[in-house]
Amino acid sequence: MADVVPIDLALQGGGAHGAFTWGVLDRLLDERGLHYVAISGASAGAMNAVVFADGLLSGGRAGAQKALWAFWKAISRAAHGAQPADNPFYPFFLTTGGGLPRWLTSSPWAASMELWHKFADSLTRTFSPYQWNPFNINPLVDIIRTSVDFQRLRRTDEIGLFVSATSVQTGTLRIFRNCDLSAEVVMASACLPQLFQAVEIDGDTYWDGGYLGNPPLLPLIKESDPSDLLIIQLNPASRKERPRNAADIAGRLNEITFNASLMQELKNLALLKRALSEEPADHRFRQDVFNRIRDLNVHRIAADEAAYGRGPRSKLDPEWEFLMRLHGLGARAADAFLKQHWGDLGKRSTLELDTLIA
């Protein structure tokens, strides 16, 4: 491997599971031999991307590590700082491992909390956030605004950013670049339509980018120079056990839905690379994107299926103990990847794309 390998990062979304990505990034930042050129992200991946980039610009590698820690800590503190009466999302995300809010685990109300969760789930299925959240309360907005200097990100040319969101009107993917970035753009990328009202930007409204680009790969390939692309995938591509109860079925369906765009993009990439490889190695295509695709080295660090619970509620669990557990799993996964594939970076792919089209 060369002394310094320029690399692009593609960060998948997944709510609180994004703490796994935080752990991966934390470990990658220890490596002086990696230079980060561009990052794409959706939802929690977009949040990690902008916090990472802003920290890197303001304080180098240590600054990025500190910024990511502060961001995830702020999320956990914000959830604990609100009482149920003041926070409409309390029953959805402030839970212990057993599914009950920590503040109620020893209270006389603990026995009734399973009914409360069922009510909360029913609420989002029956009523829209325009009805049960008319003031459009989103506790993440202030955290993002205080965690990131968006003016700095908009004017920098040191690191490229690509944030995905889904247009409600057209049902198409929009990619927001550095010059577009704001707290509202990040919130659009993370807007789950069951919980939040669609975010309006430039006269259009947007939902979670994970529906159509989770994370988007093509903008990185077309607009960034590195020949190495590292994908951090949160949703398990496969599970050994069959889901049988309602919660497990909903959780697995959620994973499949938010994996679909990535798996399709990887499959298309595999087909293109196979076709392009049939040309002589010294052949240069008139469309440069084909040269980039042929020469691209693709890598992946993926969360193991045992990393977190199958149920979708764990994606909305901001308990610090849970976030730190995911961070540790991410850091160990990155460490294992680097030990196994350090010599491959800058030379060859470590993700076997051909298996996707076999």
C-alpha positions as CSV (number, residue, x, y, z in Angstrom):
1,M,0.0,0.0,0.0
2,A,1.1,3.5,-0.7
3,D,2.1,5.8,2.2
4,V,-1.2,7.5,2.1
5,V,-4.4,6.0,0.5
6,P,-7.1,8.5,-0.6
7,I,-10.4,6.9,0.2
8,D,-14.1,7.7,0.0
9,L,-16.7,6.6,2.6
10,A,-20.3,5.6,2.1
11,L,-22.3,5.5,5.4
12,Q,-25.6,3.7,5.6
13,G,-28.4,5.0,7.8
14,G,-30.0,3.1,10.6
15,G,-31.0,5.4,13.5
16,A,-29.3,4.7,16.8
17,H,-27.4,1.8,15.0
18,G,-25.4,4.6,13.5
19,A,-23.3,4.4,16.7
20,F,-21.7,1.3,15.1
21,T,-20.6,3.6,12.3
22,W,-19.3,6.1,14.9
23,G,-17.1,3.3,16.3
24,V,-15.8,2.4,12.8
25,L,-14.9,6.0,12.0
26,D,-13.3,6.4,15.4
27,R,-11.0,3.5,14.7
28,L,-10.3,4.6,11.1
29,L,-9.3,8.0,12.3
30,D,-6.4,6.4,14.2
31,E,-4.8,5.4,10.9
32,R,-2.5,8.1,9.5
33,G,-2.3,6.3,6.2
34,L,-5.9,7.1,5.2
35,H,-6.9,10.3,3.6
36,Y,-10.6,11.0,3.4
37,V,-11.6,12.7,0.2
38,A,-15.4,12.4,0.1
39,I,-18.3,10.9,2.1
40,S,-21.9,10.0,1.2
41,G,-24.6,9.3,3.7
42,A,-28.2,8.8,4.4
43,S,-30.1,9.5,7.6
44,A,-27.8,8.6,10.5
45,G,-25.1,8.1,7.9
46,A,-25.6,11.7,6.9
47,M,-25.4,12.9,10.5
48,N,-22.1,10.9,11.0
49,A,-20.8,12.3,7.7
50,V,-21.3,16.0,8.5
51,V,-20.1,15.7,12.1
52,F,-17.1,13.8,11.0
53,A,-16.2,16.2,8.2
54,D,-16.7,19.3,10.3
55,G,-14.6,17.9,13.1
56,L,-11.9,17.0,10.7
57,L,-11.8,20.5,9.2
58,S,-11.8,22.2,12.6
59,G,-9.5,20.0,14.6
60,G,-8.0,17.3,12.4
61,R,-8.4,13.6,13.3
62,A,-8.6,14.2,17.0
63,G,-11.2,16.9,16.3
64,A,-13.3,14.5,14.3
65,Q,-13.1,11.9,17.1
66,K,-14.1,14.4,19.7
67,A,-17.0,15.8,17.6
68,L,-18.5,12.4,17.0
69,W,-18.3,11.5,20.7
70,A,-19.9,14.8,21.6
71,F,-22.7,14.4,19.0
72,W,-23.7,10.9,20.2
73,K,-23.5,11.9,23.8
74,A,-25.7,14.8,23.1
75,I,-28.3,12.5,21.6
76,S,-28.4,10.3,24.6
77,R,-28.5,13.3,27.0
78,A,-31.3,14.9,25.1
79,A,-33.4,11.8,25.4
80,H,-32.8,11.5,29.1
81,G,-33.4,15.2,29.7
82,A,-37.0,15.2,28.5
83,Q,-39.9,13.9,30.6
84,P,-42.7,12.1,28.9
85,A,-45.1,15.0,29.1
86,D,-42.6,17.2,27.3
87,N,-41.4,14.8,24.7
88,P,-43.8,13.1,22.3
89,F,-41.2,10.6,21.2
90,Y,-40.3,9.4,24.7
91,P,-42.2,6.0,24.5
92,F,-40.7,5.3,21.1
93,F,-37.0,5.6,21.9
94,L,-36.1,5.9,25.6
95,T,-36.1,2.2,26.5
96,T,-34.0,-0.3,28.4
97,G,-32.9,-3.6,26.9
98,G,-36.2,-5.1,28.1
99,G,-38.3,-2.5,26.2
100,L,-39.3,-0.3,29.1
101,P,-38.3,3.3,29.7
102,R,-35.5,3.3,32.3
103,W,-37.1,5.9,34.5
104,L,-40.1,3.5,34.9
105,T,-38.4,0.2,35.4
106,S,-38.8,0.4,39.2
107,S,-42.0,2.5,39.4
108,P,-45.6,1.3,40.0
109,W,-46.3,2.1,36.3
110,A,-43.8,-0.4,35.0
111,A,-46.3,-3.2,34.6
112,S,-48.4,-1.1,32.3
113,M,-45.6,0.1,29.9
114,E,-46.0,-2.8,27.4
115,L,-49.5,-1.5,26.8
116,W,-48.1,2.0,26.5
117,H,-45.7,0.8,23.8
118,K,-48.5,-0.9,21.9
119,F,-50.4,2.3,22.1
120,A,-47.4,4.2,20.7
121,D,-47.0,1.8,17.8
122,S,-50.7,2.0,17.1
123,L,-50.6,5.7,17.1
124,T,-48.1,6.0,14.3
125,R,-50.1,3.5,12.2
126,T,-53.4,5.3,12.7
127,F,-52.4,9.0,12.8
128,S,-49.9,10.9,10.8
129,P,-47.3,13.2,12.4
130,Y,-49.3,16.1,11.1
131,Q,-52.0,15.0,13.5
132,W,-50.2,13.7,16.6
133,N,-47.2,16.0,16.2
134,P,-48.7,19.3,14.8
135,F,-45.9,21.5,16.0
136,N,-43.4,19.3,14.2
137,I,-41.1,18.8,17.2
138,N,-37.8,17.2,16.3
139,P,-35.3,16.9,19.1
140,L,-32.4,16.3,16.7
141,V,-32.5,19.6,14.9
142,D,-30.9,21.6,17.7
143,I,-28.3,18.9,18.3
144,I,-27.3,19.0,14.6
145,R,-27.2,22.8,14.5
146,T,-25.0,23.1,17.6
147,S,-22.7,20.2,16.5
148,V,-21.9,21.3,13.0
149,D,-20.7,24.5,11.4
150,F,-22.6,24.3,8.1
151,Q,-21.1,27.4,6.7
152,R,-17.6,25.8,7.0
153,L,-18.9,22.7,5.2
154,R,-20.5,24.8,2.4
155,R,-17.3,26.7,1.6
156,T,-14.7,23.9,1.9
157,D,-13.1,22.1,-1.0
158,E,-11.1,19.8,1.3
159,I,-13.8,17.1,1.7
160,G,-16.8,16.4,-0.5
161,L,-20.2,15.5,1.0
162,F,-23.2,13.8,-0.6
163,V,-26.4,13.6,1.4
164,S,-29.4,11.7,0.1
165,A,-33.1,12.5,0.6
166,T,-36.3,11.2,-1.1
167,S,-38.6,13.7,-2.8
168,V,-42.1,13.2,-1.6
169,Q,-43.6,14.8,-4.8
170,T,-41.6,12.9,-7.4
171,G,-40.5,9.8,-5.6
172,T,-37.0,10.4,-6.8
173,L,-33.6,10.6,-5.1
174,R,-32.0,14.0,-4.5
175,I,-28.3,14.4,-3.7
176,F,-27.4,17.4,-1.6
177,R,-23.7,18.5,-2.0
178,N,-21.5,20.8,0.1
179,C,-23.0,24.0,-1.3
180,D,-26.5,22.8,-0.3
181,L,-25.9,21.7,3.2
182,S,-27.8,22.8,6.3
183,A,-29.4,21.3,9.4
184,E,-32.6,21.1,7.4
185,V,-31.0,19.1,4.7
186,V,-29.7,16.6,7.3
187,M,-33.1,16.4,8.9
188,A,-34.6,15.8,5.5
189,S,-32.2,12.9,5.0
190,A,-33.3,11.5,8.4
191,C,-37.0,12.2,8.1
192,L,-39.0,9.0,8.9
193,P,-42.5,9.8,7.7
194,Q,-44.2,8.0,10.6
195,L,-42.5,10.3,13.1
196,F,-41.8,13.6,11.4
197,Q,-43.5,15.9,9.0
198,A,-41.7,16.1,5.6
199,V,-38.9,18.6,5.4
200,E,-39.4,21.4,2.9
201,I,-36.4,22.6,0.9
202,D,-36.5,24.8,-2.1
203,G,-40.3,24.3,-2.5
204,D,-40.0,20.5,-2.4
205,T,-40.6,18.2,0.5
206,Y,-38.4,15.3,1.5
207,W,-38.4,12.0,3.5
208,D,-35.6,9.8,4.6
209,G,-32.9,9.3,2.0
210,G,-32.5,5.7,3.0
211,Y,-35.5,4.7,0.9
212,L,-33.7,5.4,-2.4
213,G,-30.0,5.9,-1.6
214,N,-28.7,4.2,1.5
215,P,-26.0,5.3,1.0
216,P,-25.7,6.7,-2.5
217,L,-22.6,5.3,-4.3
218,L,-22.7,6.8,-7.8
219,P,-22.0,10.4,-6.8
220,L,-18.8,9.3,-5.1
221,I,-17.7,7.3,-8.1
222,K,-18.5,10.1,-10.6
223,E,-17.3,13.1,-8.7
224,S,-14.5,12.0,-6.5
225,D,-11.0,10.8,-7.6
226,P,-10.1,8.0,-5.1
227,S,-10.1,4.5,-6.5
228,D,-11.0,3.1,-3.1
229,L,-14.5,3.1,-1.7
230,L,-15.4,1.8,1.8
231,I,-19.0,1.1,2.6
232,I,-20.1,0.9,6.2
233,Q,-23.3,-1.1,6.2
234,L,-25.6,-1.2,9.2
235,N,-28.5,-3.4,8.0
236,P,-27.6,-7.1,8.0
237,A,-27.8,-8.5,4.4
238,S,-28.9,-11.9,5.7
239,R,-30.2,-13.5,8.9
240,K,-30.1,-17.2,9.8
241,E,-33.3,-17.3,11.8
242,R,-36.7,-16.8,10.3
243,P,-38.8,-14.0,12.0
244,R,-42.1,-15.4,13.3
245,N,-43.6,-12.8,15.6
246,A,-45.0,-9.4,14.5
247,A,-42.0,-7.4,16.0
248,D,-39.4,-9.6,14.3
249,I,-41.2,-9.6,11.0
250,A,-41.5,-5.8,11.1
251,G,-37.8,-5.5,12.0
252,R,-36.6,-7.7,9.2
253,L,-38.8,-6.0,6.7
254,N,-37.3,-2.7,7.9
255,E,-33.8,-4.0,7.3
256,I,-34.7,-5.3,3.8
257,T,-36.4,-2.0,2.8
258,F,-33.4,0.1,3.9
259,N,-30.9,-2.3,2.3
260,A,-32.7,-2.5,-1.1
261,S,-31.1,0.5,-2.8
262,L,-27.6,-0.4,-1.7
263,M,-27.9,-4.0,-2.8
264,Q,-29.2,-2.9,-6.2
265,E,-26.5,-0.4,-6.6
266,L,-23.8,-3.0,-5.7
267,K,-25.4,-5.5,-8.1
268,N,-25.3,-2.9,-11.0
269,L,-21.8,-2.0,-10.1
270,A,-20.8,-5.7,-10.3
271,L,-22.4,-6.1,-13.7
272,L,-20.7,-3.0,-15.0
273,K,-17.3,-4.0,-13.7
274,R,-17.6,-7.5,-15.2
275,A,-18.5,-6.0,-18.6
276,L,-15.8,-3.3,-18.5
277,S,-13.1,-5.8,-17.5
278,E,-13.5,-7.5,-20.9
279,E,-11.8,-4.6,-22.6
280,P,-8.0,-4.5,-22.7
281,A,-6.5,-3.1,-19.4
282,D,-5.0,-0.1,-21.3
283,H,-8.3,0.8,-23.0
284,R,-9.7,4.2,-21.9
285,F,-13.4,4.8,-22.3
286,R,-14.7,8.1,-23.6
287,Q,-17.1,8.4,-20.6
288,D,-14.7,8.8,-17.7
289,V,-17.3,7.3,-15.2
290,F,-16.6,3.9,-16.9
291,N,-12.9,4.2,-16.3
292,R,-13.6,5.0,-12.7
293,I,-15.9,2.1,-12.2
294,R,-13.5,-0.4,-13.9
295,D,-10.6,0.8,-11.6
296,L,-12.7,1.1,-8.5
297,N,-11.7,-1.0,-5.4
298,V,-14.7,-1.6,-3.2
299,H,-14.6,-2.5,0.5
300,R,-17.2,-3.1,3.2
301,I,-17.4,-3.1,6.9
302,A,-20.7,-4.6,7.9
303,A,-22.5,-4.9,11.3
304,D,-23.0,-8.5,12.3
305,E,-26.6,-9.7,12.7
306,A,-25.9,-10.3,16.4
307,A,-24.8,-6.6,16.9
308,Y,-28.3,-5.5,17.9
309,G,-31.8,-6.7,18.4
310,R,-34.0,-7.7,15.5
311,G,-36.8,-5.3,16.5
312,P,-37.1,-1.9,14.9
313,R,-37.3,-0.1,18.2
314,S,-33.6,-0.6,18.9
315,K,-33.0,1.9,16.0
316,L,-34.6,4.5,18.2
317,D,-32.8,3.5,21.5
318,P,-30.4,6.3,22.7
319,E,-29.3,4.6,25.9
320,W,-25.7,5.5,26.4
321,E,-24.8,2.0,27.4
322,F,-26.4,0.7,24.1
323,L,-24.7,3.3,22.0
324,M,-21.3,2.6,23.6
325,R,-21.8,-1.1,23.0
326,L,-22.4,-0.4,19.3
327,H,-19.4,1.9,19.2
328,G,-17.2,-0.8,20.6
329,L,-18.5,-3.3,18.0
330,G,-17.9,-0.9,15.2
331,A,-14.3,-0.1,16.4
332,R,-13.5,-3.8,16.6
333,A,-15.0,-4.5,13.2
334,A,-12.9,-1.7,11.7
335,D,-9.8,-3.0,13.5
336,A,-10.4,-6.5,12.1
337,F,-10.8,-5.1,8.6
338,L,-7.6,-3.1,8.8
339,K,-5.6,-6.0,10.1
340,Q,-6.9,-8.3,7.4
341,H,-7.0,-5.9,4.4
342,W,-4.5,-3.1,5.1
343,G,-2.3,-4.4,2.3
344,D,-5.2,-4.5,-0.1
345,L,-6.1,-0.8,0.1
346,G,-5.1,1.1,-3.0
347,K,-4.5,-2.2,-4.9
348,R,-7.7,-4.4,-5.1
349,S,-11.3,-4.9,-3.9
350,T,-12.0,-6.8,-0.8
351,L,-15.7,-7.0,-1.4
352,E,-16.5,-9.8,-3.8
353,L,-19.0,-8.1,-6.0
354,D,-19.3,-11.1,-8.4
355,T,-21.1,-13.1,-5.7
356,L,-24.0,-10.6,-6.1
357,I,-24.6,-11.7,-9.7
358,A,-23.6,-15.3,-9.6
